[in-house]
Amino acid sequence: MPGAGAGDRVVPVRCHELAPVIGDVAGNLRAVEEAVAGAVAAGRRLLVLPELATSGYHLTPEEAREAALPTGDAAFDRWARLLPEDAVLVVGFAEAGDGVVHNSAAVVTAGGVRAVHRKSHLWDTEKEVFAPGDAAAVVVPTPVGPLGVLVCYELEFPEMPRGLALAGAEIIAVPTNWPAVPTPAGEHPPEVVQAMAAARSSGVAVLCCDRRGEERGERWTRGTSVVGTDGWLRGTTDAEGRLDVDVELRAGRHDLSTRNHVHRDRRPDLYV
């Protein structure tokens, strides 16, 4: 890329909005598989899909249990086999385990499931359906670099993206289902503003993949966004809900000036 320096690199990413259907797990799994195959064919090396892409969102507890997948499910192996050695998939799913269901996101590479993050901050009626995760989000070594994962509402807690960035994440992937809310004319949806602020304040790229379709009367924001490490949005979503961007990761992305560094200038002793 023009002006690239030592340590600079580019990651070809895709966020792909899907429209999962409650009660059609097989169809949802096929949609994920098609999305993976399409991203690989297009030369994308990091694919982010929506929250609960395998099940749909407005589930009853019974529907969630019926749709839940263990991390050893054959679907993950099928998706892994589609990925080249240098590619990564992040996909939201209803996770079965220990007698409960979690709203989770899996990091999948050619070798299989690399990590699973269980959503710890549950939104509204999710509290009636899912068990919250009780482990901190972690940075996962992947072929595209150190990757952090959050799920939807977790992005609204600044400590979470900041913590991942301080732990070494270069990119944070955020599978999400954002219900549409009133937004003033000409303004970004509030969740997109939060993603931009998180990226800018920590010098980390943030990739948010929303969903499309309508589900049980809920309209979605369709706020899929790729935010560069400078806090600015990159690219636009096409008619099929795909957003392809080559994310630039500069070696000096944490430097705001010759004297300012977004991590080293922190004063944690002064924060509550």
ABEGO torsion letter per residue (X at the ends): XBGBBBGBBBBBBBBBBBBBBBGBAAAAAAAAAAAAAAAAAAGBABBBBBBGAAAEABBBAAAAAAABBBAABAAAAAAAAABBAABBBBBBBBBBEGGBBBBBBBBBBAAEBABBBBBABBBEAAAAABBBBABBBBBBBBAAEBBBBBBEAAAABAAAAAAAAAAGBABBBBBBBBBBBBBBBGBBBAAAAAAAAAAAAAGBBBBBBBBBEBBGGBBBAGABBBBBAAGBBBEBBBAAGBBBBBBBBBAAAABABAABBAAAABBAAABX
